[in-house]
Amino acid sequence: MKKIQLTLFLSCLLLMGCGTSEKKSVVIVPQPQSCDVQAGSYTFAAGGAFSSNLSGSELDDLSAVLASSPFRLTASEDAGAAFRFERVDSLPGISSAEGYRLTVRAEATTPSGLFYAFQSLLQLAEVEGGRFSLPFVRVSDYPRFGYRGLHLDVSRHFRSKEFVMKQLDAMARYKLNRFH
């Protein structure tokens, strides 16, 4: 009897996770506050352009991150660029400075919010024959905790510079904000 109940329970879980053929589930780590997946996807080739309302060193920092990403995005003044990262004064329902909303365009109240929105884009991207595909999704997110860190004890276990740099990249991918 327990085997039958377990089998039915697991079957229900599998059916709930599959969804319809048009909609698919997405995985973003850490899980965002809200995520609404729509049918369809946006496909593009690497090397596209992005636009942003940031300026000065904030735009330079964002440009460096986007250019070194698999998307290889470069800054453009064109309003019709493939991606737009926009800094806004406020986001309803998002109280954290590191929060963001990601739809067809990314909006955040700080450059760090835009950076985390881009990390979610990287996690959503799928490579299909040299082209990238992003599902139509609406994500609203902000960190649950202000201090999200990693401690690396190099006094007892020495690590190379390359290892530490890889750890920093992994921290950025998973939206950790403190390195000790």
C-alpha positions as CSV (number, residue, x, y, z in Angstrom):
1,M,0.0,0.0,0.0
2,K,2.8,2.4,0.9
3,K,4.5,1.7,-2.5
4,I,1.3,2.6,-4.3
5,Q,0.9,5.8,-2.4
6,L,4.5,6.8,-3.0
7,T,4.2,6.0,-6.7
8,L,1.0,8.1,-7.0
9,F,2.7,11.0,-5.1
10,L,5.8,10.9,-7.3
11,S,3.6,10.7,-10.4
12,C,1.7,13.8,-9.3
13,L,4.9,15.7,-8.7
14,L,6.2,14.8,-12.1
15,L,3.0,15.9,-13.8
16,M,2.9,19.2,-11.9
17,G,6.6,20.0,-12.8
18,C,6.1,19.4,-16.5
19,G,3.5,22.1,-17.2
20,T,2.2,22.5,-20.7
21,S,4.3,22.1,-23.8
22,E,4.1,25.9,-24.4
23,K,5.2,26.9,-21.0
24,K,8.3,25.7,-19.3
25,S,9.7,26.2,-15.9
26,V,12.9,28.2,-15.3
27,V,15.5,27.9,-12.6
28,I,17.1,31.0,-11.1
29,V,19.4,30.6,-8.1
30,P,18.6,31.9,-5.5
31,Q,14.8,31.6,-6.3
32,P,13.4,35.0,-7.0
33,Q,10.5,36.6,-5.1
34,S,8.2,36.1,-8.1
35,C,8.6,34.6,-11.5
36,D,5.9,34.4,-14.2
37,V,6.9,32.3,-17.3
38,Q,5.1,33.1,-20.6
39,A,4.9,31.0,-23.7
40,G,7.7,31.6,-26.3
41,S,11.2,32.8,-26.2
42,Y,13.5,35.5,-27.5
43,T,16.5,34.3,-29.6
44,F,19.5,36.3,-30.5
45,A,23.2,36.0,-31.5
46,A,26.1,36.9,-29.3
47,G,27.7,40.3,-29.9
48,G,24.6,42.4,-29.8
49,A,24.2,45.9,-28.3
50,F,22.7,47.2,-25.1
51,S,21.6,50.6,-24.0
52,S,21.3,52.0,-20.5
53,N,20.6,55.3,-18.8
54,L,23.6,54.9,-16.5
55,S,26.6,57.2,-17.0
56,G,30.2,57.5,-16.0
57,S,31.9,54.8,-14.0
58,E,28.6,53.0,-13.4
59,L,28.1,52.6,-17.2
60,D,31.8,51.6,-17.6
61,D,31.4,48.9,-14.9
62,L,28.2,47.5,-16.5
63,S,29.8,47.6,-20.0
64,A,32.8,45.6,-18.7
65,V,30.6,42.9,-17.2
66,L,28.4,42.6,-20.3
67,A,31.3,42.5,-22.7
68,S,33.0,39.7,-20.8
69,S,29.8,37.7,-20.6
70,P,28.9,34.9,-23.0
71,F,26.5,37.4,-24.7
72,R,29.4,39.8,-25.5
73,L,27.1,42.8,-25.4
74,T,28.5,46.3,-26.2
75,A,27.2,49.7,-25.3
76,S,25.1,51.6,-27.8
77,E,23.2,54.9,-27.8
78,D,20.5,53.3,-30.0
79,A,17.2,53.1,-28.2
80,G,16.4,50.0,-30.3
81,A,19.3,48.0,-28.9
82,A,18.6,44.3,-28.1
83,F,18.8,44.9,-24.3
84,R,18.1,47.9,-22.2
85,F,19.3,48.2,-18.6
86,E,17.4,51.0,-16.9
87,R,18.0,52.6,-13.5
88,V,14.7,53.9,-12.1
89,D,13.8,55.9,-9.0
90,S,11.6,53.2,-7.4
91,L,10.1,49.8,-8.0
92,P,6.7,49.1,-6.4
93,G,6.9,46.2,-4.0
94,I,10.7,46.0,-4.0
95,S,12.2,47.7,-0.9
96,S,15.8,46.6,-1.2
97,A,18.5,48.6,-3.0
98,E,19.7,45.4,-4.7
99,G,16.2,44.5,-6.0
100,Y,15.3,44.4,-9.6
101,R,12.5,43.7,-12.1
102,L,13.4,41.8,-15.3
103,T,11.0,41.7,-18.2
104,V,11.8,42.6,-21.8
105,R,14.0,45.2,-20.2
106,A,15.8,45.2,-16.8
107,E,14.9,47.9,-14.3
108,A,16.5,48.5,-10.9
109,T,17.0,51.4,-8.5
110,T,20.8,50.8,-8.3
111,P,23.6,49.6,-10.5
112,S,24.0,46.5,-8.3
113,G,20.3,45.7,-8.9
114,L,21.0,45.8,-12.7
115,F,24.0,43.5,-12.2
116,Y,21.9,41.0,-10.4
117,A,19.2,41.2,-13.1
118,F,21.9,40.4,-15.6
119,Q,23.0,37.4,-13.5
120,S,19.5,36.1,-13.7
121,L,19.5,36.6,-17.5
122,L,22.7,34.5,-17.7
123,Q,21.0,31.7,-15.7
124,L,18.0,31.8,-18.0
125,A,19.9,31.7,-21.3
126,E,20.0,28.5,-23.3
127,V,22.5,28.0,-26.2
128,E,21.0,26.6,-29.4
129,G,23.4,26.2,-32.3
130,G,25.5,29.2,-31.5
131,R,22.5,31.4,-30.6
132,F,21.1,32.3,-27.3
133,S,17.5,31.8,-26.3
134,L,15.7,33.5,-23.3
135,P,12.2,32.5,-22.3
136,F,9.6,35.2,-22.0
137,V,9.6,35.7,-18.3
138,R,8.7,38.4,-15.8
139,V,10.9,38.3,-12.7
140,S,10.7,40.6,-9.7
141,D,13.4,40.0,-7.1
142,Y,15.2,41.4,-4.1
143,P,17.5,39.7,-1.6
144,R,16.0,38.2,1.5
145,F,19.1,39.1,3.5
146,G,21.3,42.2,3.1
147,Y,24.5,40.3,4.0
148,R,25.0,37.3,1.7
149,G,28.6,36.2,2.0
150,L,31.3,33.6,1.6
151,H,34.3,33.1,4.0
152,L,37.5,31.7,2.4
153,D,40.0,30.5,5.0
154,V,43.3,31.0,3.2
155,S,45.4,30.8,6.4
156,R,44.9,27.1,6.8
157,H,44.2,26.2,3.1
158,F,46.2,28.4,0.7
159,R,44.5,29.0,-2.6
160,S,45.8,30.4,-5.9
161,K,44.8,33.7,-7.3
162,E,43.0,31.9,-10.1
163,F,41.0,29.9,-7.6
164,V,39.9,33.0,-5.7
165,M,38.9,34.8,-8.9
166,K,36.7,31.8,-9.9
167,Q,35.1,31.9,-6.5
168,L,34.3,35.6,-6.9
169,D,32.7,34.9,-10.3
170,A,30.7,32.1,-8.7
171,M,29.6,34.4,-5.9
172,A,28.4,37.0,-8.5
173,R,26.5,34.3,-10.3
174,Y,24.6,33.4,-7.2
175,K,24.2,37.0,-6.0
176,L,26.4,36.8,-2.9
177,N,27.6,40.3,-2.0
178,R,30.3,39.9,0.7
179,F,33.7,38.2,0.5
180,H,35.6,37.6,3.7
